[in-house]
Structure formats: C-alpha cells, structure tokens
Amino acid sequence: MNRLDKMESTLENTKIEHKIEISHLNDKIDSLEKENSALKIENTRLKDDNERLRRIINNDSSNSSLPPSKDIKPSKAANEFNHRIKTKK
C-alpha cells in the first residue's frame, strides 16, 4: 500500500507539472499568434508601398504624359570602350 501511495503522489505531481507546462505553452501560442497577425498586417502594408513605389519608378514617357526629354537615361560607365582604333599618325 505504501508503494501505491508513493506512485499516486508521483502521478499527481506529474499531472500538476503537465498542467503548468500546458498553460505556459498556450500563453506562448497566443503571443505568437498575435505577433503573426501583426506581421501579416505589416507585410501587406509593405507590399502595397512597394507596388506604389515601383509604379512611380516605372513611370516614363511611354506610359505617362511626361515628355521624352524628362526620361531618366542610364548613365554610361566612365571607362567604357568606344571601339576607336589608334593609328600611328
């Protein structure tokens, strides 16, 4: 009987420890779900902002009312080879 009483008390302690761990894990799940929803909102806001900025960057004379002189042209590299052949003259 003494052995049985020991096992029952051990089992009871284990149940209490498991309940505490379960409540701790549930709290962690709740906080992670809140963080996840906040990150989803931020992600959609950043995607919208990114799309708006891409539209602004890609706006040139071919798809807006801007004249062609206002287009931003890529600059040439300073040391670009111009295919000139040196002569001995």
N, C-alpha and C positions, 0 to 999 in steps of 0.2 A: 504494500500500500504506500509505503514511503517513497518508493521508486516512482510509482504512478503520480503521486503528488508533485514530485520534482519535475516530471515530464510535463504535467499540466501547467505548472508555473512557468516553465521554459516556453511552452507553447503560447501562453498568454502574453509573455514579454515579447515574443516574436511577432504576435499579432499587432501589438501596440507599435512596435518599431515599423512594421509594414504600413500601418495607417498613417504614421507620421511621414514616412517616405512618399506615400501616395499623395498626401496633401501638398507636400513640397513640390512634387512633380507636376501636380495640377496647377499650382501657382506659377510655376515656370512656363507651362504650356500657355496659360493665359497671357503672361507678359510677352511671350514670343509671338502670339497671335496679334496682340496689339502692335508690336513693333513691325510685324509683317504687313499689316494693313496700312500703317503709316508709310512704310517704304513703297507699297504699291501706289499710294496716292502721290508720293514724291516722284516715282518713276513715270507715271502718266503725265505729271506736270512738266518734267524734264523732256519727255518725248515731244510734247506739244511745243515747248520752247525751242527745241532742236529743229523741229519741222518749220517753225516760223523763221528761224534764222537761216535755214537752208533756202527757203523761198526768197529771202532778201538777198542772199549771196548770188543766187542764180538769176537774178533779175537783170537782164541786159537789153539791148536794143531789139533783139529778136522776139522777146516776149513781153515788152512793155512799151510805153510811149516815149522812152528815152531816145535821143538821137544817137547815132552810131559813134559820134565823137566822145560821148560820155562813157563808152565801154572801157572797162579796165583791161588793158592788154598785159599779158605776162611779159616781164622784162627778160632780155637776153642775158646770158651769163657774160661776165666781163672778159673771159678768156676764150670765147667761142671761136673756133677756127672758121675763117671766111673763104677758104679754098683759093687763096691767092698764091700764085707760084712766083717765087723770087727769081729774078733774072740777074745776070752778071753785069748788066749795064749800069 
